[in-house]
Amino acid sequence: MTVVQLRYQFRVYPTPRQQIELARAFGCARVVFNDGLRLRRQAREAGEKYISDGELSRQIITEAKLTPQRAWLGEVSAVVLQQALADLNTAYRNFFASVTGNRKGRKIAPPRLRSRKDNRQAIRFTRNSRFKVLDNGRLRLPKIGDLAVRWSRTLPSDPSSVAIIKDAAGRYFASFVVQASQDETLPPVDSEIGIDLGLTHFAVMSDGTKITAPKFLRRAARKLKRLQQDLSRKQRGSQNRKKAVVKVARAHARVADTRRDWQHKLSTAIIRENQAIYVEDLCVVGLGRTRLATSVHDACWASFTAMLEYKAARYRRTFGRVDRFFPSTRMCSQCGRINEKMALNVRAWDCPCGAAHDRDVNAALNVLAAGQADNGNDRGAQVRPGLVPAPRGEAVTHPDAACSTRSVEGISAL
């Protein structure tokens, strides 16, 4: 039986006294992280060898508690301090792996100092800290107390760790990490689907279903603009400015929460109804640098495909990504002919073989065929032609096309 690691996040409501204790824990973890980073920077500048994890823990935590300057580190749980150093060590390892080429993706910068003005503050407790979920539903944390938790569902098993997070909107969350077995396998179905992601339509399925892009950020732009204008008029350093900052953060948090909820519902519906799901591997970072950057970031394709991937693994569905250079839009799904580059305002086209195509549905059909071929289910179609340079705007739809915020095919757009 395969075991997967899942994360469950719940809202917590600390009392004013507990908020002070959490702020103290956030500050101590931040100081330990920064002290460790400074010590390693000084060793590098002095030409000394890299300080090991154990030696760093001894100097920054154990010995520092005995000095008058850092004696207050003993007021918080030692596990919180150790986990702060663990985060620093992980950041260094990721940086070294990126520099040496052992880590795929974009290059990672070296760790930076943490600020008390960062929008997000977090600490982590492991089993060594003996945190506990009480029978009355409260979360007991060492040197903090019993936190009131708003449970939306039960945990599948005892958590191995919990992180307490404070976001920019001033909300507190408890994020549990649990081990769960893959015994939630969904009943097998016969349907397989290819998905073409876009802007006018968030997702176009190979069966012809089109999901209209909700555009949550665009819909909230007017309110966000007004709140941002109010913030700009406040004097820097004043209490009114701090209140205005929180209002802006809450408005953005509402947009992000609404988008995340909608994507969870849509991805779950797709996983339940299809045995195999194939999507195109889009270069979101590159598209985020174009004139369509706001719409691209509002769509959040990366988070949606990540949801599909982990839910497919959890429920034992097949998930595949098709290469981003695959010409899914210009290839005829009937004969396999690759046509010339088309402008984004061309939403339908005819192939010389006589087939009439909807641009997005044809792309979804090609994504499905390519995904099936990569997974050993090739039906004989030509799905892997020679390398073809991908046009800059190939993966998105035309921004001026008519669009609606209403849902399609029963998918709620909230």
VMD Tcl script that draws the C-alpha trace (Angstrom):
set ca {
  {0.00 0.00 0.00}
  {1.42 3.35 -1.06}
  {1.56 6.13 1.53}
  {1.25 9.76 0.46}
  {1.94 12.93 2.42}
  {-0.90 15.42 2.59}
  {-1.31 18.88 4.09}
  {-4.50 20.05 5.80}
  {-4.92 23.72 6.65}
  {-7.43 25.15 9.12}
  {-8.17 28.59 10.48}
  {-7.17 29.19 14.11}
  {-8.26 31.98 16.43}
  {-5.64 32.80 19.09}
  {-6.54 34.97 22.05}
  {-4.77 38.33 22.49}
  {-2.31 36.73 24.92}
  {-1.66 33.87 22.50}
  {-1.09 36.36 19.69}
  {1.66 37.93 21.78}
  {3.22 34.50 22.38}
  {3.03 33.68 18.67}
  {4.62 37.03 17.78}
  {7.46 36.21 20.20}
  {7.90 32.79 18.55}
  {7.88 34.34 15.07}
  {10.53 36.82 16.15}
  {12.80 34.23 17.80}
  {12.64 31.94 14.76}
  {13.45 34.88 12.50}
  {16.44 35.91 14.65}
  {17.84 32.37 14.68}
  {17.48 32.13 10.91}
  {19.23 35.48 10.37}
  {22.00 34.71 12.87}
  {22.75 31.45 11.12}
  {22.77 33.13 7.73}
  {25.12 35.90 8.92}
  {27.51 33.38 10.48}
  {27.80 31.40 7.25}
  {28.22 34.58 5.21}
  {31.04 35.70 7.50}
  {32.73 32.31 7.21}
  {32.56 32.47 3.42}
  {33.93 36.02 3.29}
  {36.78 35.03 5.61}
  {37.66 32.06 3.42}
  {36.74 29.54 6.10}
  {35.06 26.21 5.46}
  {31.29 25.80 5.36}
  {29.81 25.57 8.87}
  {28.03 22.26 9.39}
  {24.44 22.02 10.54}
  {25.34 20.65 13.96}
  {27.99 23.29 14.60}
  {25.61 26.03 13.52}
  {22.94 24.76 15.92}
  {25.42 24.70 18.78}
  {26.59 28.26 18.23}
  {23.30 29.91 17.28}
  {20.96 28.19 19.74}
  {22.70 26.30 22.54}
  {25.49 28.74 23.29}
  {23.49 31.84 22.35}
  {20.92 31.13 25.09}
  {23.69 31.50 27.67}
  {24.52 35.05 26.57}
  {22.62 38.14 27.79}
  {21.96 39.24 24.19}
  {20.07 36.06 23.28}
  {18.83 34.79 26.65}
  {15.22 35.42 25.57}
  {15.48 32.58 23.04}
  {14.64 30.27 25.95}
  {11.14 31.78 26.16}
  {9.94 29.81 23.13}
  {9.97 26.13 22.26}
  {13.39 24.82 21.23}
  {11.76 22.90 18.36}
  {10.70 26.19 16.76}
  {14.32 27.37 16.76}
  {15.62 24.07 15.40}
  {13.09 24.13 12.58}
  {14.15 27.68 11.68}
  {17.70 26.40 11.21}
  {16.34 23.43 9.27}
  {14.69 25.88 6.87}
  {18.02 27.68 6.45}
  {19.82 24.41 5.75}
  {17.18 23.43 3.19}
  {17.51 26.82 1.48}
  {21.28 26.37 1.20}
  {20.96 22.84 -0.18}
  {18.46 23.97 -2.80}
  {20.77 26.83 -3.76}
  {23.79 24.53 -4.11}
  {21.77 22.00 -6.11}
  {20.61 24.79 -8.42}
  {24.14 26.15 -8.93}
  {25.58 22.71 -9.71}
  {22.71 21.84 -12.06}
  {21.32 19.00 -9.97}
  {18.04 20.88 -9.48}
  {15.79 21.40 -12.47}
  {13.94 24.60 -13.21}
  {14.88 28.22 -12.69}
  {18.05 29.18 -10.85}
  {17.59 29.73 -7.14}
  {19.17 32.67 -5.35}
  {21.03 32.20 -2.07}
  {19.05 32.60 1.18}
  {18.21 36.15 2.22}
  {17.62 37.72 5.61}
  {14.11 37.56 6.97}
  {12.34 40.75 7.99}
  {9.78 41.35 10.70}
  {7.87 43.33 8.06}
  {7.45 40.30 5.80}
  {3.82 39.72 4.85}
  {3.97 36.10 5.96}
  {5.30 34.78 9.26}
  {5.45 31.07 10.11}
  {6.80 28.65 12.69}
  {6.75 24.87 12.71}
  {6.29 22.27 15.45}
  {7.26 18.61 15.01}
  {6.35 15.58 17.11}
  {9.36 16.28 19.34}
  {7.54 19.35 20.64}
  {4.63 17.14 21.76}
  {1.92 19.28 20.27}
  {-1.49 17.68 20.58}
  {-5.02 17.93 19.22}
  {-7.24 17.76 22.29}
  {-10.58 16.00 22.57}
  {-12.36 19.35 22.71}
  {-10.95 20.27 19.28}
  {-8.31 22.71 20.47}
  {-4.67 22.58 19.39}
  {-2.19 22.54 22.27}
  {1.20 24.06 21.48}
  {4.15 24.26 23.89}
  {4.60 27.68 25.56}
  {1.65 29.07 23.58}
  {-1.42 27.31 24.93}
  {-4.60 25.82 23.51}
  {-5.64 27.40 20.22}
  {-9.23 27.38 19.01}
  {-9.38 25.65 15.60}
  {-12.20 25.83 13.10}
  {-12.32 22.26 11.84}
  {-13.86 21.76 8.40}
  {-13.00 18.05 8.22}
  {-11.24 15.39 10.25}
  {-7.59 14.47 9.84}
  {-7.04 11.03 8.26}
  {-4.23 10.23 10.72}
  {-2.14 11.76 13.47}
  {-0.16 14.73 12.11}
  {3.64 14.54 11.99}
  {4.06 18.32 12.15}
  {2.05 21.52 12.27}
  {2.96 24.98 11.03}
  {1.33 28.09 12.45}
  {1.07 30.75 9.74}
  {0.11 34.40 9.90}
  {-0.68 35.93 6.51}
  {-0.68 39.53 5.34}
  {-4.37 39.90 6.18}
  {-3.68 39.13 9.85}
  {-5.27 35.69 9.75}
  {-3.81 32.67 11.53}
  {-3.75 29.15 10.12}
  {-2.64 25.73 11.35}
  {-1.19 23.60 8.56}
  {-0.96 19.89 9.46}
  {1.19 17.34 7.62}
  {-0.28 13.82 7.75}
  {0.54 10.45 6.23}
  {-2.38 8.88 4.36}
  {-2.60 5.58 2.52}
  {-3.90 5.49 -1.05}
  {-7.05 3.60 -0.15}
  {-9.34 6.27 -1.62}
  {-9.14 4.87 -5.14}
  {-12.04 6.04 -7.26}
  {-13.96 3.50 -9.33}
  {-12.42 3.17 -12.81}
  {-14.07 4.92 -15.75}
  {-13.51 4.62 -19.47}
  {-13.18 8.27 -20.42}
  {-9.86 10.03 -21.02}
  {-9.55 13.74 -21.63}
  {-7.13 16.32 -22.98}
  {-7.24 19.89 -21.69}
  {-6.20 23.05 -23.53}
  {-5.74 26.00 -21.15}
  {-6.40 29.56 -22.22}
  {-7.61 32.99 -21.13}
  {-11.02 33.54 -22.72}
  {-11.88 29.96 -21.80}
  {-9.98 28.77 -18.78}
  {-10.08 25.16 -20.00}
  {-11.31 23.55 -23.21}
  {-11.81 19.78 -23.04}
  {-11.29 17.34 -25.85}
  {-14.99 16.37 -25.57}
  {-15.97 19.94 -26.55}
  {-16.71 21.27 -23.06}
  {-15.56 24.87 -22.54}
  {-15.06 26.34 -19.07}
  {-15.25 30.13 -19.11}
  {-12.44 31.90 -17.27}
  {-13.90 33.43 -14.07}
  {-11.25 36.21 -13.95}
  {-11.51 36.78 -10.22}
  {-8.82 39.45 -10.14}
  {-10.40 41.41 -13.00}
  {-13.79 41.34 -11.28}
  {-12.28 42.68 -8.05}
  {-10.07 45.28 -9.78}
  {-12.40 48.20 -9.08}
  {-12.51 47.55 -5.34}
  {-8.77 46.88 -5.20}
  {-8.09 50.16 -7.01}
  {-10.17 52.12 -4.51}
  {-8.47 50.47 -1.52}
  {-5.05 51.07 -3.01}
  {-5.87 54.74 -3.56}
  {-6.96 55.02 0.06}
  {-3.68 53.45 1.12}
  {-1.60 55.85 -0.97}
  {-3.20 58.84 0.80}
  {-2.23 57.64 4.27}
  {0.87 59.02 5.95}
  {3.75 56.57 6.14}
  {4.27 55.11 9.58}
  {0.81 56.06 10.83}
  {-1.71 53.67 12.36}
  {-4.24 54.52 9.65}
  {-1.77 53.37 7.02}
  {-1.31 50.04 8.81}
  {-5.08 49.58 8.84}
  {-5.27 50.41 5.13}
  {-2.53 47.87 4.39}
  {-4.56 45.16 6.13}
  {-7.67 46.11 4.13}
  {-5.78 45.75 0.85}
  {-4.33 42.43 1.98}
  {-7.76 41.11 2.94}
  {-9.18 42.04 -0.46}
  {-6.36 40.19 -2.23}
  {-6.77 37.22 0.12}
  {-10.45 37.02 -0.75}
  {-9.60 36.89 -4.46}
  {-6.99 34.18 -3.90}
  {-9.30 32.12 -1.67}
  {-12.16 32.32 -4.16}
  {-9.91 31.29 -7.04}
  {-8.43 28.40 -5.06}
  {-11.86 27.13 -4.05}
  {-13.11 27.23 -7.64}
  {-10.04 25.43 -8.96}
  {-10.35 22.73 -6.30}
  {-13.96 22.04 -7.26}
  {-13.18 21.98 -10.98}
  {-10.10 19.76 -10.63}
  {-11.96 17.31 -8.38}
  {-14.81 17.04 -10.90}
  {-12.33 16.36 -13.73}
  {-10.49 13.70 -11.70}
  {-13.71 11.92 -10.75}
  {-15.08 11.81 -14.30}
  {-11.92 10.76 -16.20}
  {-9.45 7.91 -15.87}
  {-6.62 9.80 -17.61}
  {-6.01 13.54 -17.86}
  {-3.48 15.18 -20.15}
  {-2.54 18.88 -20.18}
  {-0.04 21.01 -22.07}
  {3.10 22.04 -20.18}
  {2.87 25.82 -20.52}
  {5.74 28.21 -19.82}
  {3.87 30.34 -17.31}
  {6.99 32.28 -16.33}
  {7.56 33.40 -19.92}
  {3.91 34.24 -20.52}
  {3.93 36.27 -17.32}
  {6.39 38.69 -18.94}
  {4.13 39.53 -21.89}
  {1.38 42.15 -22.22}
  {-1.06 39.49 -21.00}
  {0.74 39.12 -17.67}
  {-2.22 40.19 -15.51}
  {-4.59 37.76 -17.20}
  {-2.02 34.94 -17.07}
  {-1.44 35.39 -13.35}
  {-5.18 35.71 -12.76}
  {-5.75 32.34 -14.47}
  {-3.20 30.53 -12.24}
  {-2.69 27.59 -14.62}
  {0.25 26.27 -12.61}
  {-1.74 25.84 -9.41}
  {-4.60 24.18 -11.32}
  {-2.35 21.64 -13.06}
  {-0.61 20.97 -9.73}
  {-4.00 20.15 -8.22}
  {-4.76 17.77 -11.06}
  {-1.38 16.09 -10.66}
  {-1.53 15.40 -6.94}
  {-5.20 14.41 -6.98}
  {-4.52 11.99 -9.83}
  {-1.71 10.42 -7.82}
  {-3.88 10.21 -4.73}
  {-6.88 8.61 -6.46}
  {-4.77 6.52 -8.87}
  {-5.69 8.29 -12.05}
  {-3.30 8.83 -14.94}
  {-1.89 12.33 -15.38}
  {0.47 13.47 -18.12}
  {2.02 16.67 -19.44}
  {2.54 17.24 -23.16}
  {5.69 19.05 -24.24}
  {5.21 22.82 -24.54}
  {6.77 22.86 -28.03}
  {4.20 20.40 -29.37}
  {2.17 22.31 -32.05}
  {-1.23 21.32 -30.73}
  {-3.00 24.38 -32.15}
  {-1.67 24.18 -35.72}
  {-1.89 20.40 -36.14}
  {-4.99 18.87 -37.68}
  {-6.40 16.29 -35.29}
  {-7.76 14.31 -38.26}
  {-4.82 13.99 -40.66}
  {-1.85 15.20 -38.61}
  {-0.93 18.00 -41.01}
  {0.90 20.96 -39.43}
  {-0.32 24.25 -40.86}
  {1.24 27.68 -40.88}
  {1.23 29.94 -37.83}
  {-2.17 31.45 -37.12}
  {-3.04 34.75 -35.49}
  {-4.72 34.62 -32.11}
  {-7.93 36.11 -33.49}
  {-8.41 33.03 -35.72}
  {-10.72 30.90 -33.58}
  {-11.71 28.41 -36.31}
  {-9.90 27.09 -39.37}
  {-10.27 24.53 -42.16}
  {-7.68 21.91 -43.02}
  {-6.93 21.00 -46.66}
  {-8.09 17.48 -45.81}
  {-11.61 18.86 -45.45}
  {-11.86 18.92 -41.64}
  {-13.27 22.04 -39.97}
  {-11.76 22.78 -36.55}
  {-12.49 24.91 -33.55}
  {-9.06 26.17 -32.57}
  {-9.22 25.24 -28.86}
  {-11.11 21.95 -29.23}
  {-8.65 20.83 -31.91}
  {-5.75 21.66 -29.58}
  {-7.37 19.65 -26.77}
  {-7.81 16.66 -29.10}
  {-4.14 16.83 -30.07}
  {-3.10 17.08 -26.41}
  {-5.16 13.97 -25.69}
  {-3.59 12.02 -28.58}
  {-0.07 13.10 -27.61}
  {-0.65 12.17 -23.97}
  {-1.97 8.74 -24.92}
  {1.04 8.17 -27.16}
  {3.49 9.09 -24.41}
  {1.75 6.68 -22.05}
  {2.04 3.69 -24.36}
  {-1.43 3.99 -25.82}
  {-0.56 5.22 -29.31}
  {-3.42 4.78 -31.76}
  {-1.20 5.36 -34.75}
  {-1.71 9.09 -35.05}
  {1.22 11.33 -35.88}
  {1.63 13.12 -32.56}
  {5.40 13.66 -32.44}
  {6.54 15.62 -35.49}
  {9.88 17.34 -35.76}
  {10.76 20.26 -33.52}
  {8.74 23.35 -34.42}
  {9.45 26.75 -32.81}
  {6.48 27.74 -30.68}
  {5.09 31.22 -31.40}
  {5.19 33.59 -28.47}
  {1.42 33.81 -28.09}
  {0.57 30.28 -29.20}
  {-0.62 29.04 -25.82}
  {-3.10 31.79 -25.04}
  {-6.32 33.10 -26.51}
  {-6.91 36.55 -27.89}
  {-7.45 39.10 -25.10}
  {-10.01 41.08 -27.09}
  {-12.29 38.16 -27.80}
  {-15.78 38.29 -26.33}
  {-15.91 36.68 -22.89}
  {-18.38 36.12 -20.10}
  {-18.02 35.43 -16.41}
  {-20.90 32.99 -16.52}
  {-20.21 29.29 -16.18}
  {-20.44 26.76 -18.96}
  {-21.62 23.19 -18.78}
  {-22.71 23.49 -15.17}
  {-19.31 24.54 -13.77}
  {-19.86 27.33 -11.29}
  {-17.71 30.43 -11.68}
  {-18.63 31.74 -8.20}
}
mol new
graphics top color blue
foreach p $ca { graphics top sphere $p radius 0.5 }
foreach p [lrange $ca 0 end-1] q [lrange $ca 1 end] { graphics top cylinder $p $q radius 0.2 }
display resetview
